[in-house]
Amino acid sequence: MCNSEGECRPLGFLIGLPFSFLCLLLSIVGTFVWIIGTLLSCICPCFLCLTVVIEIALELIKAPLHVMTWFISMIPC
């Protein structure tokens, strides 16, 4: 996988794959939490604490991308 500067770092990509897979499972959980939280906040908008839960769920959904970019940036070759 190549970063934004055009440098290819296949070793970082390969090392990050298992961790990215675990984050993919977490993102699936985050998707369900986001759907349930959005439905509950639409039904009753007085649940202000659900906005925090929805924000955390969105970060879980983005987790595989964050993990892969972190691994690719840490491996120099």
C-alpha positions as CSV (number, residue, x, y, z in Angstrom):
1,M,0.0,0.0,0.0
2,C,1.3,3.5,-0.8
3,N,1.0,6.5,1.3
4,S,0.1,10.0,0.2
5,E,3.8,10.9,-0.7
6,G,3.9,8.0,-3.2
7,E,6.2,5.8,-1.0
8,C,5.2,2.1,-1.0
9,R,5.6,0.3,2.3
10,P,4.4,-3.3,1.8
11,L,5.9,-4.6,5.0
12,G,3.9,-2.2,7.1
13,F,0.8,-3.2,5.2
14,L,1.4,-6.9,5.8
15,I,2.2,-6.5,9.5
16,G,-0.9,-4.4,10.0
17,L,-3.3,-6.9,8.3
18,P,-4.1,-9.0,11.4
19,F,-4.7,-5.9,13.5
20,S,-6.8,-4.4,10.8
21,F,-8.9,-7.5,10.7
22,L,-9.5,-7.2,14.5
23,C,-10.5,-3.6,13.9
24,L,-12.8,-4.6,11.2
25,L,-14.7,-6.8,13.7
26,L,-14.8,-3.8,16.0
27,S,-16.2,-1.7,13.2
28,I,-19.0,-4.1,12.6
29,V,-19.9,-3.8,16.3
30,G,-19.6,0.0,16.0
31,T,-22.0,-0.1,13.0
32,F,-24.6,-1.9,15.0
33,V,-24.2,0.5,18.0
34,W,-24.4,3.4,15.6
35,I,-27.7,2.1,14.0
36,I,-29.3,1.4,17.4
37,G,-28.1,4.8,18.8
38,T,-29.4,6.7,15.8
39,L,-32.8,5.0,15.9
40,L,-33.1,5.6,19.7
41,S,-32.1,9.3,19.3
42,C,-34.7,9.7,16.5
43,I,-37.4,8.1,18.6
44,C,-36.6,10.1,21.7
45,P,-34.3,13.1,21.3
46,C,-34.1,13.6,25.1
47,F,-31.3,10.9,25.1
48,L,-28.4,13.4,25.0
49,C,-25.9,10.7,26.2
50,L,-26.6,8.8,23.0
51,T,-24.7,11.4,20.9
52,V,-21.5,10.4,22.8
53,V,-22.2,6.7,22.1
54,I,-22.8,7.5,18.4
55,E,-19.5,9.4,18.2
56,I,-17.6,6.5,19.7
57,A,-19.4,4.1,17.3
58,L,-18.3,6.3,14.4
59,E,-14.7,6.1,15.6
60,L,-15.0,2.3,15.8
61,I,-16.2,2.2,12.2
62,K,-13.1,4.3,11.1
63,A,-10.7,2.1,13.2
64,P,-9.4,-0.2,10.4
65,L,-8.3,2.8,8.4
66,H,-6.5,4.4,11.4
67,V,-4.7,1.2,12.2
68,M,-3.5,0.6,8.7
69,T,-2.2,4.2,8.2
70,W,-0.5,4.0,11.6
71,F,1.3,0.8,10.8
72,I,2.3,2.0,7.3
73,S,3.7,5.2,8.8
74,M,5.7,3.3,11.5
75,I,7.5,0.8,9.2
76,P,10.4,2.5,7.4
77,C,10.8,0.1,4.5
